Amino acid sequence: MTVRGGRTVRDLRRENRTAVLQRLYFDGPMSRFSLGPATGLSSGSISNVVTELVAEGLVEEAGSVDSAGGRPRTLLRIAQESAYMIGVDVGETRVRVELLDMALTELARVEMPLEAQGPRQIDRYEVGVVVGHVRDGVKEVVRQAGIDPRRLLGVGVGVPGIVVQNPDGLAVVHGQTIGWDAVPLERLLRTSVPLPDSVPYFIDNGAKTLGQAEMWFGAGRGVRNAVVVLFGSGVGASVVSDDLRTGRALEWGHLTVRVRGRRCRCGAQGCLEAYAGAEALLERWREAGGRPPAGADEETALTSMLAAAYPADPEAEADARALAVLEETAEYLGAGFADLINLFQPERILVGGWAGLQLGTRFLHTVREYATSYALSFPASRVRIDLGTLGPDAVTVGAAILPLADFFAHGGRREPADTTEAAPAWQEALKERTAR
């Protein structure tokens, strides 16, 4: 195969297809004429790629636009029903499964509660229960949407914890805070979920999928690099950029903010999560004498705490205990944000997750002030700290676009082309040397 600058002709074709698909997806509809400067490709390359994509049903015509002194130019767009994705959020109180089309229109959704099976909260994450919920949820959304499962680009799954690949290339989850020790989640899903073998799985950290969604479609759009933080029962973060490469998950919640401090649910002492996660916030309020609603779930209890600290009635007296806990939490968060600023020097820090969005509307301005005071002045002057814009369900959307990102990276081909090629001569020479 011909090689140009270290890349094969096949590589160049794939990259050209990727460039056209990305521009049509994020900026379309566009004409062939507009695609040239947007992608940097020649008119001949644009014509060849578009012809292929139209023939494959991935791109379709979307009307026309007048041109200066010539005939109208045909607009092109990604065909909305050319493929589908499933996103799964293994959350803190439920498993959410959504099926989306290429325009990210929700075609079906299922939510199944995760309830503690024993005395500890982590007992709700019993592996068999989670796998069963994902299996049943995928089966149900495919049924509701009435699609052929062979048209799925894949199933994306956002989970708490660290995700690594085993020697077979399958995802394994290390979720210390939920009691998962090297859980072979991808293997379990592949053997349990009723989908064709050709449908791939993409399993990753939930904060990372949130970051991907915010960078592509939310408050991070147009930003070169950002840190996206996820607040729920616990705390997580990811470092992301504006290209197709996925970000990097950070166990930010387990950064030590106080030596010999409160015991975290991971087992260590003084973690940020032991002070700033919703579970820890409510526990600290109770310890201070507060009274969360009996039997309420975390979301309801946190709403109650915020209402007590910041009463809607200006004449009402604020709950001093709740207010003190929240003010202390704002400082811990500010210090934690300062660490992110100093380490990664991002353009933006975005706050998401159901707890993050609730807390942010109340005291994000205070967190900004603390972050600025604790961080180095130069990187602090260049960062903005904002709320995410995709809502509390953004992890599901981010999980769904994991297969979409892979699809783009392969030039819009559902199955990567066979890339088996002869090894370079230097590899054979080194093998001979080491075999002596």
C-alpha positions as CSV (number, residue, x, y, z in Angstrom):
1,M,0.0,0.0,0.0
2,T,1.3,3.5,-0.9
3,V,2.6,5.4,2.1
4,R,2.7,9.2,2.3
5,G,4.5,10.9,5.2
6,G,4.1,7.8,7.4
7,R,0.4,7.4,6.6
8,T,-1.2,5.0,4.1
9,V,-3.7,6.0,1.4
10,R,-6.3,4.3,3.6
11,D,-5.4,6.5,6.5
12,L,-5.8,9.6,4.3
13,R,-9.2,8.5,3.1
14,R,-10.3,7.8,6.6
15,E,-9.1,11.2,7.8
16,N,-10.8,13.0,4.9
17,R,-14.1,11.2,5.8
18,T,-13.7,12.1,9.4
19,A,-13.1,15.7,8.6
20,V,-16.2,16.0,6.4
21,L,-18.4,14.1,8.9
22,Q,-17.3,16.2,11.8
23,R,-17.9,19.5,10.1
24,L,-21.4,18.4,8.8
25,Y,-22.2,17.1,12.3
26,F,-21.2,20.1,14.3
27,D,-21.6,23.0,11.8
28,G,-24.0,21.7,9.1
29,P,-26.0,21.9,7.0
30,M,-23.1,23.0,4.7
31,S,-22.5,23.1,0.9
32,R,-19.7,21.3,-0.8
33,F,-18.2,24.7,-1.5
34,S,-18.2,25.6,2.2
35,L,-16.8,22.3,3.3
36,G,-13.5,23.0,1.4
37,P,-12.2,25.8,3.6
38,A,-13.8,24.3,6.7
39,T,-11.9,21.1,6.3
40,G,-8.8,22.2,4.3
41,L,-9.6,19.6,1.7
42,S,-9.5,20.1,-2.1
43,S,-12.8,20.3,-4.1
44,G,-12.0,16.9,-5.6
45,S,-11.5,15.3,-2.3
46,I,-14.7,16.8,-1.0
47,S,-16.6,15.6,-4.0
48,N,-15.3,12.0,-3.6
49,V,-16.0,11.8,0.1
50,V,-19.4,13.3,-0.1
51,T,-20.3,10.9,-2.9
52,E,-19.3,8.0,-0.8
53,L,-21.1,9.2,2.3
54,V,-24.3,9.9,0.4
55,A,-24.2,6.4,-1.2
56,E,-23.8,4.9,2.3
57,G,-26.8,6.8,3.6
58,L,-24.8,8.7,6.2
59,V,-25.2,12.1,4.5
60,E,-28.3,13.6,2.8
61,E,-29.3,16.8,1.0
62,A,-31.0,19.5,3.1
63,G,-32.2,22.1,0.6
64,S,-30.1,24.7,-1.1
65,V,-28.8,28.2,-0.7
66,D,-28.2,31.0,-3.2
67,S,-24.7,31.6,-4.4
68,A,-23.1,34.8,-5.6
69,G,-23.8,34.9,-9.4
70,G,-24.2,31.2,-9.8
71,R,-26.7,28.4,-9.4
72,P,-27.9,27.6,-5.9
73,R,-25.6,25.4,-3.8
74,T,-27.0,22.2,-2.4
75,L,-26.7,21.9,1.4
76,L,-25.7,18.6,3.0
77,R,-26.3,17.3,6.5
78,I,-25.8,14.1,8.5
79,A,-28.8,11.8,8.0
80,Q,-30.6,11.8,11.4
81,E,-31.8,8.2,11.2
82,S,-28.7,6.7,9.6
83,A,-27.5,5.2,12.9
84,Y,-28.3,5.1,16.6
85,M,-26.5,5.1,20.0
86,I,-27.4,3.8,23.5
87,G,-26.1,5.7,26.5
88,V,-26.1,4.2,30.0
89,D,-25.5,6.1,33.3
90,V,-24.8,3.8,36.2
91,G,-25.7,6.5,38.7
92,E,-25.8,6.7,42.4
93,T,-29.5,6.0,42.9
94,R,-30.5,4.5,39.5
95,V,-29.4,3.1,36.2
96,R,-30.6,5.3,33.3
97,V,-30.6,3.9,29.7
98,E,-31.4,6.1,26.7
99,L,-31.5,5.4,22.9
100,L,-30.7,8.4,20.7
101,D,-30.5,9.0,17.0
102,M,-27.7,10.9,15.2
103,A,-29.2,14.2,16.1
104,L,-29.2,13.1,19.8
105,T,-33.0,13.0,19.8
106,E,-34.1,10.8,22.7
107,L,-36.2,8.0,21.2
108,A,-36.6,5.9,24.3
109,R,-35.6,6.0,28.0
110,V,-35.8,3.6,30.9
111,E,-34.8,4.3,34.6
112,M,-34.4,1.6,37.2
113,P,-33.7,2.4,40.9
114,L,-30.7,1.1,42.7
115,E,-31.7,0.3,46.2
116,A,-29.4,-0.8,49.0
117,Q,-29.5,-4.6,49.4
118,G,-27.9,-4.4,52.9
119,P,-26.9,-2.0,55.7
120,R,-24.4,0.0,53.6
121,Q,-25.1,2.4,50.8
122,I,-22.5,0.7,48.5
123,D,-24.7,-2.5,48.7
124,R,-26.9,-0.9,46.1
125,Y,-24.2,-1.5,43.5
126,E,-24.3,-5.3,43.7
127,V,-22.8,-6.2,40.3
128,G,-25.5,-8.7,39.3
129,V,-28.2,-6.1,40.0
130,V,-26.4,-3.4,37.9
131,V,-25.8,-5.8,35.0
132,G,-29.4,-6.9,35.1
133,H,-30.7,-3.3,35.0
134,V,-28.4,-2.5,32.0
135,R,-29.6,-5.7,30.2
136,D,-33.3,-5.0,30.8
137,G,-32.9,-1.4,30.0
138,V,-31.1,-1.9,26.7
139,K,-33.7,-4.5,25.7
140,E,-36.6,-2.2,26.5
141,V,-35.3,0.9,24.8
142,V,-34.6,-1.0,21.6
143,R,-38.2,-2.4,21.8
144,Q,-39.7,1.0,22.5
145,A,-37.8,2.7,19.6
146,G,-38.5,-0.2,17.2
147,I,-35.1,-0.1,15.6
148,D,-33.0,-2.9,14.2
149,P,-30.2,-3.3,16.8
150,R,-27.7,-4.0,14.0
151,R,-28.0,-0.2,13.3
152,L,-26.5,0.7,16.6
153,L,-23.1,2.3,16.6
154,G,-22.6,0.9,20.1
155,V,-23.5,1.1,23.7
156,G,-21.7,3.7,25.9
157,V,-21.7,3.2,29.7
158,G,-20.7,5.8,32.3
159,V,-19.6,4.3,35.6
160,P,-18.1,5.5,38.9
161,G,-14.5,4.4,39.4
162,I,-11.4,3.8,37.3
163,V,-11.8,1.9,34.0
164,V,-8.9,-0.1,32.5
165,Q,-8.6,-2.6,29.7
166,N,-7.7,-6.2,30.5
167,P,-5.3,-8.2,28.3
168,D,-8.2,-9.1,26.0
169,G,-9.0,-5.5,25.5
170,L,-12.2,-5.6,27.6
171,A,-13.1,-2.9,30.1
172,V,-12.6,-3.7,33.8
173,V,-13.9,-1.4,36.5
174,H,-12.1,-0.6,39.8
175,G,-14.7,1.3,41.9
176,Q,-13.4,1.4,45.4
177,T,-16.2,3.7,46.7
178,I,-18.9,1.4,45.4
179,G,-17.2,-1.9,46.4
180,W,-16.1,-2.9,42.9
181,D,-12.7,-4.6,42.7
182,A,-11.7,-5.4,39.1
183,V,-15.3,-6.1,38.0
184,P,-15.1,-7.4,34.3
185,L,-18.1,-5.3,33.4
186,E,-17.7,-5.4,29.6
187,R,-17.5,-9.2,29.6
188,L,-20.6,-9.5,31.8
189,L,-22.5,-7.1,29.6
190,R,-21.5,-8.9,26.4
191,T,-22.7,-12.2,27.8
192,S,-25.9,-10.8,29.2
193,V,-27.3,-8.1,27.0
194,P,-29.3,-9.4,24.0
195,L,-27.5,-7.5,21.2
196,P,-25.6,-8.7,18.1
197,D,-21.9,-9.4,18.6
198,S,-21.1,-6.7,16.1
199,V,-22.4,-3.9,18.5
200,P,-19.4,-2.6,20.5
201,Y,-19.3,-1.4,24.1
202,F,-17.6,1.7,25.3
203,I,-17.3,1.8,29.1
204,D,-15.7,4.8,30.8
205,N,-15.7,6.9,34.0
206,G,-18.9,9.0,34.4
207,A,-17.1,12.3,34.9
208,K,-15.3,11.7,31.7
209,T,-18.5,11.1,29.7
210,L,-19.9,14.3,31.3
211,G,-16.8,16.2,30.2
212,Q,-17.1,14.8,26.6
213,A,-20.8,16.0,26.4
214,E,-20.1,19.5,27.8
215,M,-17.2,20.0,25.4
216,W,-19.1,18.9,22.3
217,F,-22.5,20.3,23.0
218,G,-22.5,22.3,26.2
219,A,-20.7,25.1,28.1
220,G,-17.3,23.9,26.8
221,R,-18.1,24.2,23.1
222,G,-15.4,26.4,21.5
223,V,-13.0,26.1,24.5
224,R,-9.7,24.4,23.8
225,N,-9.3,22.7,27.2
226,A,-11.4,22.5,30.3
227,V,-11.8,20.6,33.6
228,V,-15.4,19.3,34.1
229,V,-16.3,18.3,37.6
230,L,-19.2,16.0,38.5
231,F,-20.9,16.4,41.9
232,G,-23.4,13.8,43.1
233,S,-23.1,11.6,46.2
234,G,-19.4,11.7,45.5
235,V,-17.1,14.0,43.5
236,G,-15.2,13.4,40.3
237,A,-13.6,15.3,37.4
238,S,-12.1,15.0,33.9
239,V,-9.7,16.9,31.8
240,V,-11.0,17.4,28.3
241,S,-10.1,19.2,25.1
242,D,-12.1,20.3,22.0
243,D,-10.9,17.5,19.6
244,L,-12.2,14.0,19.1
245,R,-9.8,12.5,21.7
246,T,-11.5,11.5,24.9
247,G,-10.5,13.2,28.0
248,R,-8.8,11.9,31.1
249,A,-10.7,11.0,34.3
250,L,-9.3,12.3,37.6
251,E,-10.1,10.9,41.0
252,W,-10.2,14.5,42.2
253,G,-12.7,13.6,44.9
254,H,-9.9,11.7,46.6
255,L,-7.4,14.5,46.7
256,T,-6.5,15.1,50.4
257,V,-7.7,18.4,51.6
258,R,-7.2,17.8,55.3
259,V,-4.6,15.6,56.9
260,R,-6.1,13.1,59.3
261,G,-9.5,14.6,58.4
262,R,-12.9,13.0,58.0
263,R,-13.1,9.3,56.9
264,C,-14.0,9.1,53.2
265,R,-16.1,6.3,51.8
266,C,-13.0,5.1,49.9
267,G,-11.4,4.3,53.3
268,A,-8.8,7.1,53.4
269,Q,-9.0,10.2,55.6
270,G,-9.4,13.9,54.6
271,C,-10.5,13.4,51.0
272,L,-12.4,16.3,49.3
273,E,-15.3,13.9,48.8
274,A,-15.6,13.5,52.6
275,Y,-16.5,17.1,52.8
276,A,-18.0,18.1,49.4
277,G,-20.1,15.1,48.1
278,A,-23.8,15.2,48.8
279,E,-23.6,12.2,51.0
280,A,-20.9,13.9,53.2
281,L,-22.7,17.2,53.2
282,L,-25.9,15.7,54.6
283,E,-23.9,13.7,57.1
284,R,-22.1,16.8,58.3
285,W,-25.5,18.7,58.6
286,R,-26.9,15.9,60.7
287,E,-23.8,15.9,62.9
288,A,-24.2,19.6,63.4
289,G,-27.8,19.0,64.6
290,G,-29.6,19.5,61.3
291,R,-32.7,17.4,60.5
292,P,-32.9,16.2,56.9
293,P,-36.4,14.8,56.0
294,A,-36.8,11.3,57.3
295,G,-36.7,8.7,54.6
296,A,-35.9,11.2,51.8
297,D,-33.5,10.3,49.0
298,E,-30.3,12.4,48.7
299,E,-31.6,14.7,46.1
300,T,-34.7,15.6,48.2
301,A,-32.6,15.9,51.3
302,L,-30.0,18.2,49.7
303,T,-32.8,20.4,48.3
304,S,-34.1,20.6,51.9
305,M,-30.7,21.6,53.2
306,L,-30.3,24.4,50.7
307,A,-33.8,25.6,51.4
308,A,-33.0,25.7,55.1
309,A,-29.8,27.6,54.6
310,Y,-31.1,30.0,52.0
311,P,-34.9,30.4,52.7
312,A,-37.0,31.8,49.9
313,D,-38.8,34.1,52.3
314,P,-36.5,37.0,53.1
315,E,-38.2,37.4,56.5
316,A,-37.5,33.7,57.4
317,E,-34.5,32.9,59.6
318,A,-31.8,30.8,57.9
319,D,-30.7,27.5,59.5
320,A,-27.4,28.5,60.9
321,R,-26.1,24.9,61.0
322,A,-26.8,24.2,57.3
323,L,-25.4,27.6,56.3
324,A,-22.2,27.0,58.3
325,V,-21.7,23.6,56.7
326,L,-22.3,25.0,53.2
327,E,-20.0,27.9,53.7
328,E,-17.2,25.6,54.9
329,T,-17.8,23.4,51.9
330,A,-17.5,26.3,49.5
331,E,-14.0,26.9,50.9
332,Y,-13.0,23.3,50.5
333,L,-14.3,23.3,46.9
334,G,-12.4,26.6,46.2
335,A,-9.2,25.0,47.4
336,G,-9.9,21.9,45.3
337,F,-10.6,24.1,42.2
338,A,-7.3,25.9,42.9
339,D,-5.5,22.6,42.7
340,L,-7.1,21.9,39.3
341,I,-6.1,25.4,38.1
342,N,-2.5,25.1,39.2
343,L,-2.1,21.6,37.8
344,F,-3.9,21.9,34.5
345,Q,-4.2,25.6,33.8
346,P,-7.6,25.2,32.0
347,E,-9.5,27.8,30.2
348,R,-12.6,26.8,32.0
349,I,-13.9,24.7,34.9
350,L,-17.4,23.5,34.5
351,V,-19.6,22.2,37.3
352,G,-22.2,19.4,36.5
353,G,-24.1,16.6,38.1
354,W,-27.4,16.8,40.0
355,A,-25.7,18.0,43.3
356,G,-23.3,20.3,41.5
357,L,-26.1,22.1,39.7
358,Q,-28.1,22.5,42.9
359,L,-25.1,23.8,44.9
360,G,-23.7,25.9,42.1
361,T,-26.8,28.1,41.8
362,R,-26.4,29.0,45.5
363,F,-22.7,29.6,46.1
364,L,-20.6,29.2,43.0
365,H,-19.6,32.8,43.3
366,T,-18.1,32.1,46.7
367,V,-16.3,29.1,45.4
368,R,-14.8,31.3,42.6
369,E,-13.5,33.7,45.2
370,Y,-11.8,31.0,47.2
371,A,-10.4,29.3,44.1
372,T,-8.8,32.6,43.1
373,S,-7.4,33.2,46.5
374,Y,-5.8,29.8,46.7
375,A,-4.6,29.4,43.1
376,L,-1.5,31.0,41.5
377,S,-2.5,34.4,40.2
378,F,-1.6,33.9,36.5
379,P,-3.6,30.7,35.7
380,A,-6.4,31.9,38.0
381,S,-6.7,35.1,35.9
382,R,-7.2,33.0,32.8
383,V,-9.9,30.6,33.9
384,R,-13.7,30.9,34.1
385,I,-15.7,28.8,36.5
386,D,-19.2,28.1,35.3
387,L,-22.1,25.7,35.6
388,G,-22.5,23.1,32.9
389,T,-25.5,23.6,30.5
390,L,-26.6,20.1,29.7
391,G,-28.5,19.4,32.9
392,P,-28.3,16.6,35.5
393,D,-28.7,13.8,32.8
394,A,-25.6,14.8,30.8
395,V,-23.7,11.7,31.8
396,T,-26.1,9.6,29.8
397,V,-25.6,11.9,26.7
398,G,-21.9,11.7,27.2
399,A,-22.0,7.9,27.4
400,A,-24.0,7.8,24.2
401,I,-21.5,9.9,22.2
402,L,-18.6,7.5,23.1
403,P,-19.6,5.2,20.2
404,L,-20.3,8.3,18.1
405,A,-16.7,9.6,18.7
406,D,-15.3,6.2,17.7
407,F,-17.5,6.2,14.6
408,F,-16.1,9.5,13.5
409,A,-12.5,8.4,14.3
410,H,-13.0,5.5,11.9
411,G,-14.3,7.8,9.1
412,G,-17.9,6.8,9.6
413,R,-17.4,3.1,9.1
414,R,-19.2,0.8,11.6
415,E,-16.4,-1.8,11.4
416,P,-12.8,-0.6,11.1
417,A,-11.3,-1.8,7.8
418,D,-8.7,-4.5,7.9
419,T,-5.4,-2.8,8.5
420,T,-3.2,-5.9,8.5
421,E,0.0,-4.9,6.7
422,A,3.6,-6.2,6.5
423,A,5.7,-5.1,9.4
424,P,8.4,-2.5,8.6
425,A,11.9,-3.9,7.9
426,W,13.4,-2.5,11.1
427,Q,11.0,-4.5,13.2
428,E,12.1,-7.8,11.6
429,A,15.8,-6.8,11.9
430,L,15.4,-6.1,15.7
431,K,13.6,-9.3,16.2
432,E,16.5,-11.2,14.6
433,R,19.0,-9.3,16.9
434,T,17.0,-10.1,20.1
435,A,16.6,-13.8,19.0
436,R,20.4,-14.3,18.9
